């Protein structure tokens, strides 16, 4: 009977708020059924009460297992979705940076490597040139002729 009520209500559920209301109502009905069972168990003795406890434990284990499976499944979906979103974001940023002419990490690394190679080559050439050059005597500065002195004209 409860399954029929839940099935009817789930068919008419249109949103999350209705779903939560249906679940809340079902939980209330289960609670009331439990209270009724408890009252009946007190009347009929401990045998029925013990049987209800065992059934309740079994249902609790099943429910816990289903819940854990659903949580794991949802977490996996969320992680996958988040990874896709992150990849889309990274691709768009990379395209934007490329269109602006900003070099990538690989471009900078390649340039750094090339600069290091060129610096090593220049250092090698400078060391070779220093060995082959003979020290030169310092040159004397050329003498410039003195500029003629201007004599102020006297007004006559």
Buried (B, 14 or more C-beta within 10 A) or exposed (E): EEEEEBEEBEEEBEEEEEEEEBBEEBEEBEEEEEEEBEEEBEEEEEEBBEEBEEEEEEEEEEEEEEEEEEEEEEEEEEEEEEEEEEEEEEEEEEEEEEEEEEEEEEEEEEEEEEEEEEEEEEEEEEEEEEEEEEEEEEEEEEEEEEEEEEEEEEEE
